[in-house]
Amino acid sequence: MEGRRVDMIKAVTVACDVVTPYGWGVDLCWEGLLSGITAIRRIERFSTTNLQTQNAATVPGLTISRHESIIMQMITPLLTAIAPEIPHETFVILATTNGEIEILQKSVLRGTIGAKNSLPDHLLGKIISLAGTAGRGMVVSAACASSSAAVSKAASMIRNRELDSVLVVACDCVSEFVTAGFSSLMALDSDKAKPFDKNRRGLSLGEAAGFMLIMSEERAAREKRPVIGEIAGWGLTNDANHITGPSKDGSGLSKAVYNSLRSADISENEIGSISAHGTGTIYNDSMEIRAIKKVFGKRPLPVYSVKGGTGHTLGAAGLLEIIIAFESLNRRVVPPTVNLRDTDREAEGWVSPRPQSFESPMTLSTNSGFGGVNSALVLKKAETIL
């Protein structure tokens, strides 16, 4: 594009990692998705007798403990490994919808621990301590767009020269409380989620935790940090349609996408692939395809959802999907949409049960959530390794 702003401060990702139902690390998640095999399986953590489904995607080896929450069992190893590389003055953003929900459950059902210890700001304090930073931080809780909103906030603060180092940590777990809530909404697939399939019946819950260390390009270069990719643009909107249902015409999400393109100072023709929210619910997937077509017209792009493999990881979904999108950019291939068997008519030509290749160095990641929140991020492949 002519007139492109070349003087913008760039926000770049210099480190990231994630634990998912496929196991520990980005590679295991990528390989699991690429295999087309789902990590959604029978729930062993609590009784599902009165629930809509018996299945969810849980991280292997984690158990309900008297001493440590599922969240901390995921976060502690991740942050302990990266802590020496995190600058002391780094600002920390925690993204979550429910945090250490087990603590609240125990408090209500058994009276074992104070409910205040389940608050997200209490978890933020634990994360700051693990990261070894100076103590500055904030919580972003924006339903299922929490971590994509947190990454947007981090990139915005860097671009505006407020900060030059931000750590985003995202987490949510599969709990009896959350599963019962979605079950009461009749939002769960009784078997396994099938994003963009014409026979989709609902989502499958999942759990994940991850981090992303984001710096200004100048600081990354000065410290000779390897650059994974750039957070090039972002957009956040609210369609104010319904407390749980999205605007069916996709107007809110399409506006978020347009805003992200404007923020990145690019045209829609420069995007090569799309990591969609793709929950497997009837209304979300239809809305999302309509929003994508509203922006990109009749030019089909490789579109995919990871949630047939990982389940819907709620507040961690955006960060997980951004990390996978960077992996996709570096490999120039999008993973298959796991569990997709019979593509919905609206999604034909866009979504595939097989890997799809693309050439552009830029991709789009979208998320939507309860309350009508929508987010979109433009991600750019690292041009050089600093």
C-alpha positions in Angstrom: 0.0 0.0 0.0 1.2 3.5 -0.8 1.6 5.8 2.1 2.3 3.0 4.5 3.5 4.2 7.9 7.1 3.1 8.2 7.9 4.8 11.5 5.6 2.8 13.8 7.1 1.1 16.8 6.8 -2.7 16.1 5.6 -5.1 18.8 7.4 -8.4 18.4 7.1 -11.8 20.1 10.5 -13.0 21.4 9.4 -16.0 23.4 6.3 -18.2 23.9 5.2 -21.6 25.1 2.0 -23.4 25.8 0.7 -26.6 27.5 -2.4 -28.0 25.8 -4.4 -31.3 25.9 -1.8 -32.6 23.3 0.9 -32.2 25.9 3.7 -29.8 26.9 5.1 -27.5 24.3 4.2 -25.9 21.0 5.6 -28.8 18.9 3.3 -31.4 20.5 0.3 -29.2 19.9 1.3 -28.5 16.3 2.0 -32.2 15.6 -1.3 -33.2 17.2 -3.3 -30.8 15.1 -1.5 -31.7 11.9 -2.2 -35.4 12.5 -6.0 -34.6 12.5 -6.4 -36.6 15.8 -8.4 -34.9 18.5 -7.3 -34.6 22.1 -10.9 -34.5 23.3 -11.6 -37.6 25.4 -13.6 -38.8 28.4 -13.5 -36.7 31.5 -11.9 -38.5 34.4 -11.6 -35.5 36.8 -15.1 -35.4 38.0 -18.5 -37.1 37.6 -20.4 -36.3 34.3 -23.5 -38.2 35.2 -25.9 -35.2 35.0 -24.0 -33.3 32.3 -24.7 -32.9 28.6 -21.4 -34.6 27.7 -18.8 -36.9 29.1 -16.0 -35.5 27.0 -13.5 -32.6 27.2 -9.9 -31.9 26.3 -7.8 -32.1 29.4 -4.0 -31.9 29.9 -2.6 -35.4 30.6 -1.2 -36.0 34.1 -3.0 -33.1 35.9 -5.2 -34.0 38.9 -7.3 -32.1 41.4 -5.0 -31.6 44.3 -5.4 -30.3 47.9 -2.3 -28.2 47.5 -2.1 -26.8 44.0 -4.8 -25.9 41.4 -4.9 -27.2 37.9 -4.0 -23.7 36.7 -0.8 -23.6 38.8 0.1 -27.1 37.8 0.2 -25.8 34.2 1.7 -22.3 34.8 4.4 -23.1 37.3 6.6 -25.3 34.9 6.1 -22.8 32.0 7.1 -19.7 33.9 9.9 -21.3 35.9 11.6 -22.2 32.7 11.3 -18.7 31.2 11.8 -16.6 34.3 15.5 -16.0 33.9 14.9 -14.5 30.4 12.2 -12.0 31.6 13.4 -8.5 32.2 12.7 -7.4 35.8 10.7 -4.3 34.8 8.4 -6.3 32.5 4.7 -5.5 32.8 2.5 -8.6 33.3 -1.0 -9.2 31.8 -3.0 -12.1 33.0 -5.8 -13.3 30.7 -8.4 -15.7 32.1 -12.2 -16.2 32.4 -12.3 -18.3 35.5 -8.8 -18.4 37.0 -8.4 -20.9 39.8 -12.0 -21.8 39.8 -11.4 -25.0 41.9 -10.6 -22.8 44.9 -14.1 -21.2 44.7 -15.7 -24.6 44.2 -14.0 -25.9 47.4 -14.9 -22.8 49.3 -18.6 -23.0 48.3 -19.0 -26.8 48.5 -16.7 -27.8 51.3 -15.7 -24.6 53.1 -12.0 -25.5 52.9 -10.4 -22.3 51.5 -11.4 -18.6 51.5 -13.2 -17.6 48.3 -11.1 -14.5 48.0 -8.1 -16.7 47.1 -9.9 -17.6 43.8 -9.9 -14.0 42.6 -7.9 -13.3 39.4 -5.8 -10.6 41.0 -4.6 -13.2 43.6 -3.6 -15.4 40.7 -1.9 -12.4 39.0 0.2 -12.0 42.2 1.4 -15.6 42.0 2.3 -15.2 38.3 4.3 -12.0 39.0 6.2 -13.9 41.7 7.0 -16.8 39.4 8.1 -14.5 36.7 10.3 -12.5 39.0 9.2 -9.1 37.8 8.8 -5.8 39.6 5.1 -6.3 40.5 3.3 -4.2 37.9 0.4 -6.0 36.1 -3.2 -6.2 35.2 -6.0 -8.7 34.6 -7.9 -8.9 31.3 -11.1 -10.9 31.5 -13.1 -10.5 28.3 -14.8 -13.9 28.0 -13.3 -16.1 25.2 -11.5 -13.2 23.7 -9.5 -12.6 26.9 -6.0 -13.5 25.8 -6.4 -12.0 22.3 -7.5 -8.8 23.9 -4.5 -9.0 26.3 -2.1 -9.4 23.4 -3.7 -6.5 21.7 -3.3 -4.4 24.9 0.3 -5.4 25.2 1.1 -4.5 21.6 -0.8 -1.2 21.9 1.3 -0.2 25.0 4.5 -1.0 23.1 3.5 0.8 19.9 2.5 3.9 22.0 5.9 3.8 23.8 4.4 3.3 27.2 6.4 0.0 27.7 9.0 -2.0 25.8 8.5 -5.4 27.5 5.2 -7.1 28.3 4.5 -10.7 29.4 1.1 -12.0 28.6 0.0 -15.2 30.5 -3.2 -16.9 29.7 -5.0 -19.8 31.4 -8.2 -21.7 32.0 -9.0 -25.2 33.0 -11.8 -27.8 32.7 -13.7 -27.7 35.9 -17.0 -29.2 37.1 -18.4 -25.7 37.6 -17.6 -24.5 34.1 -18.7 -27.7 32.4 -22.0 -27.6 34.3 -22.5 -24.0 33.2 -22.1 -24.8 29.6 -24.2 -27.9 30.0 -27.0 -25.8 31.4 -26.8 -23.6 28.3 -27.1 -26.8 26.1 -24.0 -25.5 24.4 -21.9 -28.7 24.4 -21.6 -31.4 21.8 -22.5 -34.7 23.4 -19.6 -36.3 21.5 -16.8 -34.0 20.2 -16.8 -30.5 18.7 -16.9 -30.4 14.8 -16.1 -26.8 13.8 -17.6 -25.7 10.5 -19.3 -29.1 9.9 -22.9 -29.1 8.8 -23.7 -31.6 11.6 -22.0 -29.5 14.4 -23.9 -29.5 17.6 -21.9 -27.5 20.1 -18.5 -27.0 21.6 -16.2 -29.2 23.6 -14.4 -27.6 26.6 -10.6 -27.7 26.8 -7.8 -26.3 29.0 -4.5 -24.7 28.3 -2.0 -22.3 29.7 0.7 -20.3 27.9 2.8 -17.2 27.9 4.1 -14.7 25.3 6.9 -12.3 25.9 6.3 -9.2 23.7 8.9 -6.5 23.2 9.5 -3.4 21.1 11.6 -4.3 18.0 14.3 -1.9 19.2 14.7 -3.7 22.6 14.6 -7.1 21.0 17.4 -6.1 18.6 19.4 -4.5 21.4 19.3 -7.6 23.4 19.7 -9.9 20.4 16.5 -11.7 21.1 15.2 -14.1 18.4 12.0 -12.8 16.9 9.1 -15.3 16.4 6.8 -12.8 14.7 5.2 -9.4 14.8 1.8 -8.4 16.4 1.2 -6.1 13.4 -2.4 -4.9 14.0 -5.5 -5.5 16.2 -9.1 -4.6 16.5 -11.7 -5.0 19.3 -15.4 -4.5 19.0 -18.7 -5.4 20.7 -21.8 -6.2 18.7 -24.0 -5.9 21.8 -26.4 -8.5 20.4 -27.0 -10.9 23.2 -25.3 -12.1 26.4 -24.3 -15.4 24.9 -25.2 -15.2 21.2 -23.3 -13.3 18.5 -24.8 -11.0 15.9 -25.8 -13.5 13.2 -24.7 -11.2 10.3 -21.1 -11.0 11.6 -21.2 -7.2 11.7 -19.3 -7.0 15.0 -16.5 -9.4 14.0 -16.1 -8.0 10.5 -15.6 -4.5 12.0 -13.0 -5.9 14.3 -11.2 -7.4 11.3 -11.4 -4.1 9.4 -10.0 -2.3 12.4 -7.1 -4.8 12.7 -6.2 -4.3 9.0 -6.3 -0.5 9.5 -4.1 -0.9 12.6 -1.6 -2.9 10.6 -1.8 -0.5 7.7 -2.5 -3.3 5.2 -5.3 -4.3 2.8 -7.3 -7.5 3.0 -5.5 -8.8 0.0 -2.3 -9.1 2.0 -3.7 -11.7 4.4 -2.9 -15.3 3.4 -4.7 -17.4 6.0 -7.2 -17.1 8.9 -7.1 -18.8 12.3 -10.8 -18.7 13.2 -12.6 -18.9 16.5 -14.5 -21.9 15.2 -16.2 -23.3 18.3 -18.4 -25.8 16.7 -21.7 -24.1 17.7 -24.2 -23.5 15.0 -24.4 -19.7 15.4 -20.7 -18.9 16.0 -19.4 -20.7 13.0 -22.0 -19.4 10.6 -21.5 -15.8 11.9 -17.8 -16.1 11.5 -17.8 -17.3 7.9 -20.3 -14.5 7.1 -17.9 -11.9 8.7 -14.9 -13.4 6.8 -16.7 -13.2 3.5 -17.9 -9.7 4.2 -14.2 -8.6 4.5 -12.5 -10.9 2.0 -15.3 -11.3 -0.6 -15.2 -14.3 -2.9 -11.5 -14.8 -2.6 -11.3 -18.1 -0.6 -8.5 -18.2 2.0 -7.3 -21.2 4.0 -9.4 -21.0 7.2 -9.0 -23.3 10.2 -10.1 -23.9 13.8 -8.0 -25.7 16.4 -10.9 -26.4 18.7 -11.9 -29.7 17.3 -8.4 -30.8 18.5 -7.7 -28.8 21.7 -11.3 -28.1 22.7 -12.4 -24.6 23.6 -9.8 -23.3 26.1 -11.8 -20.2 26.9 -9.6 -17.3 28.1 -6.5 -19.1 26.9 -7.9 -19.7 23.4 -6.6 -16.5 21.8 -3.0 -16.9 23.0 -2.9 -20.6 22.0 -4.2 -19.7 18.6 -1.8 -16.9 18.1 1.1 -19.2 19.0 -0.2 -21.8 16.5 -0.7 -19.1 13.9 2.9 -18.1 14.2 3.9 -21.7 13.7 1.7 -21.8 10.7 3.3 -18.7 9.3 6.8 -20.1 9.7 5.8 -23.3 8.0 3.5 -21.7 5.3 0.8 -24.3 6.0 -2.4 -24.2 8.1 -3.4 -27.4 10.0 -6.5 -29.3 9.2 -9.8 -28.5 11.1 -9.9 -31.6 13.3 -13.2 -33.6 13.4 -14.5 -31.8 10.2 -16.2 -34.5 8.1 -18.9 -32.8 6.1 -18.1 -29.1 5.5 -21.0 -26.8 6.0 -22.2 -25.2 2.7 -21.2 -21.7 3.9 -17.7 -22.8 4.7 -17.0 -24.8 1.5 -13.9 -23.7 -0.3 -12.6 -22.0 2.9 -12.3 -24.7 5.6 -10.7 -28.1 5.1 -10.1 -31.4 7.0 -6.6 -31.4 5.3 -3.6 -29.1 5.7 -3.6 -26.1 3.3 -0.6 -24.2 2.1 -0.3 -20.4 1.5 2.3 -17.9 0.6 1.6 -14.6 2.3 3.8 -13.6 5.3 0.7 -12.4 7.1 -2.2 -14.1 8.8 -5.3 -13.2 10.8 -6.5 -14.6 14.1 -10.1 -14.0 15.3 -11.9 -14.6 18.6 -15.4 -13.9 19.8 -17.0 -14.3 23.3 -20.0 -13.9 25.5 -21.3 -10.4 25.8 -20.7 -9.8 22.1 -17.0 -9.1 22.3 -14.9 -9.7 19.1 -11.2 -9.5 18.5 -9.0 -9.7 15.4 -5.2 -9.6 15.2 -2.9 -9.4 12.2 0.2 -11.4 12.7 3.4 -11.1 10.6 6.1 -13.6 10.0 9.5 -12.5 11.3 11.5 -11.0 8.4 14.8 -11.4 10.1 16.2 -13.2 13.1 17.8 -10.5 15.3 
